[in-house]
Protein backbone atom coordinates (compact mmCIF):
# COMPACT_ATOMS: atom_id res chain seq x y z
CA UNK A 1 0.00 0.00 0.00
CA UNK A 2 1.28 3.50 -0.86
CA UNK A 3 0.55 6.82 0.76
CA UNK A 4 -0.13 9.63 -1.72
CA UNK A 5 -0.32 13.32 -0.96
CA UNK A 6 -0.47 16.75 -2.52
CA UNK A 7 1.01 19.91 -1.12
CA UNK A 8 -0.14 23.39 -2.09
CA UNK A 9 0.05 26.89 -0.70
CA UNK A 10 -3.00 29.02 0.01
CA UNK A 11 -3.44 32.52 1.38
CA UNK A 12 -6.77 33.43 2.92
CA UNK A 13 -8.33 30.33 1.40
CA UNK A 14 -7.13 31.28 -2.10
CA UNK A 15 -4.86 28.94 -4.05
CA UNK A 16 -1.37 30.35 -4.60
CA UNK A 17 0.71 27.45 -5.94
CA UNK A 18 1.06 23.70 -5.99
CA UNK A 19 3.55 21.41 -7.66
CA UNK A 20 2.88 22.86 -11.13
CA UNK A 21 3.08 26.47 -9.99
CA UNK A 22 6.36 25.85 -8.22
CA UNK A 23 7.69 24.11 -11.34
CA UNK A 24 6.75 27.23 -13.32
CA UNK A 25 8.57 29.52 -10.88
CA UNK A 26 11.67 27.31 -10.83
CA UNK A 27 11.75 27.12 -14.64
CA UNK A 28 11.48 30.92 -14.91
CA UNK A 29 14.35 31.28 -12.45
CA UNK A 30 16.47 28.77 -14.40
CA UNK A 31 15.61 29.97 -17.92
CA UNK A 32 15.34 33.71 -17.31
CA UNK A 33 12.16 34.06 -19.35
CA UNK A 34 8.52 33.05 -19.25
CA UNK A 35 8.66 31.93 -22.88
CA UNK A 36 11.67 29.64 -22.35
CA UNK A 37 10.16 28.31 -19.11
CA UNK A 38 6.87 27.43 -20.83
CA UNK A 39 8.74 25.62 -23.62
CA UNK A 40 10.88 23.72 -21.10
CA UNK A 41 7.75 22.57 -19.24
CA UNK A 42 5.74 21.80 -22.38
CA UNK A 43 3.10 24.36 -21.38
CA UNK A 44 1.66 27.16 -23.46
CA UNK A 45 2.94 30.67 -22.80
CA UNK A 46 -0.65 31.77 -22.24
CA UNK A 47 -1.19 29.11 -19.55
CA UNK A 48 2.04 30.02 -17.71
CA UNK A 49 1.29 33.74 -17.92
CA UNK A 50 -2.24 33.15 -16.63
CA UNK A 51 -0.98 31.02 -13.72
CA UNK A 52 1.47 33.76 -12.74
CA UNK A 53 -1.25 36.41 -12.90
CA UNK A 54 -3.55 34.32 -10.66
CA UNK A 55 -0.71 33.91 -8.15
CA UNK A 56 -0.05 37.63 -8.19
CA UNK A 57 -3.72 38.45 -7.59
CA UNK A 58 -3.43 36.61 -4.28
CA UNK A 59 0.07 37.49 -3.01
CA UNK A 60 1.49 40.27 -5.20
CA UNK A 61 4.39 40.24 -7.67
CA UNK A 62 6.19 36.90 -8.02
CA UNK A 63 8.15 37.78 -11.18
CA UNK A 64 9.75 40.91 -12.59
CA UNK A 65 10.45 41.35 -16.27
CA UNK A 66 13.16 43.65 -17.54
CA UNK A 67 12.94 44.87 -21.10
CA UNK A 68 16.16 44.24 -22.94
CA UNK A 69 18.01 45.66 -25.86
CA UNK A 70 19.65 43.56 -28.56
CA UNK A 71 20.05 40.58 -26.20
CA UNK A 72 16.40 40.61 -25.19
CA UNK A 73 14.80 40.96 -21.79
CA UNK A 74 14.98 38.87 -18.70
CA UNK A 75 12.43 37.65 -16.16
CA UNK A 76 13.44 36.91 -12.58
CA UNK A 77 11.62 35.85 -9.44
CA UNK A 78 10.87 38.46 -6.81
CA UNK A 79 11.55 37.68 -3.17
CA UNK A 80 7.90 36.57 -2.88
CA UNK A 81 8.39 34.19 -5.81
CA UNK A 82 11.51 32.69 -4.23
CA UNK A 83 9.68 32.43 -0.89
CA UNK A 84 6.87 30.41 -2.51
CA UNK A 85 9.43 27.94 -3.89
CA UNK A 86 11.19 27.65 -0.50
CA UNK A 87 7.95 27.20 1.46
CA UNK A 88 6.59 24.60 -0.94
CA UNK A 89 9.81 22.58 -0.95
CA UNK A 90 10.07 22.78 2.85
CA UNK A 91 6.55 21.51 3.49
CA UNK A 92 6.74 18.91 0.73
CA UNK A 93 9.91 17.52 2.34
CA UNK A 94 8.13 17.30 5.71
CA UNK A 95 5.18 15.44 4.22
CA UNK A 96 7.49 13.06 2.33
CA UNK A 97 9.41 12.32 5.53
CA UNK A 98 6.20 11.75 7.46
CA UNK A 99 4.86 9.44 4.75
CA UNK A 100 8.10 7.43 4.72
CA UNK A 101 8.31 7.21 8.51
CA UNK A 102 11.51 9.29 8.62
CA UNK A 103 10.44 11.20 11.72
CA UNK A 104 10.34 9.37 15.05
CA UNK A 105 8.14 12.11 16.41
CA UNK A 106 6.74 15.34 14.99
CA UNK A 107 6.13 18.26 17.30
CA UNK A 108 2.91 20.14 16.69
CA UNK A 109 1.85 23.48 18.16
CA UNK A 110 -1.82 24.49 18.10
CA UNK A 111 -2.54 21.72 15.61
CA UNK A 112 0.08 22.99 13.15
CA UNK A 113 3.68 22.18 12.33
CA UNK A 114 5.34 25.59 12.41
CA UNK A 115 8.54 26.52 10.56
CA UNK A 116 11.29 28.74 11.79
CA UNK A 117 14.06 30.29 9.70
CA UNK A 118 17.65 29.60 10.76
CA UNK A 119 20.53 30.70 8.54
CA UNK A 120 18.11 31.29 5.66
CA UNK A 121 16.69 27.75 5.83
CA UNK A 122 13.35 26.55 7.17
CA UNK A 123 13.48 24.17 10.12
CA UNK A 124 10.83 22.71 12.38
CA UNK A 125 10.40 24.43 15.70
CA UNK A 126 11.33 22.11 18.54
CA UNK A 127 8.89 22.53 21.42
Steps between C-alpha positions, in 0.01 A plus 500: 500500500628850414427832662432781252481869576485843344648816640385848403519850639195713571456850637167591654344190348620595150727266305849641445708210366535125495749271333433645153520861614828438677633326188406812302682729744810279505508481119473880473787536746712249305414620148473874561182535296136399510514388137801271553349367824171412328687319221714310752187385686299423186236756600356780292628851566141610556446234769823591684425872479147441629626287791745774598228765484270291724784459751566872496133582560529316831850588627642778281790497253680166465696588184660813359570544132771730373478622144822437316685642208664290230540202736135503601340535840518291809245378754601426858318394814425761763568422864135389529549262207812350658317474834219298338756253362676471839176455696364240260822298499526520880148373564519240224817361661322478837205314351731262311692426820179443693366269229824299497521478879820708511393691810490317833280774636360823358439792731178688439394834647133601494428223251762627254860419418666841508820593315775722623777655291859431606788610278258559212358146517166380634513262795235354726457672832593268784256542788 
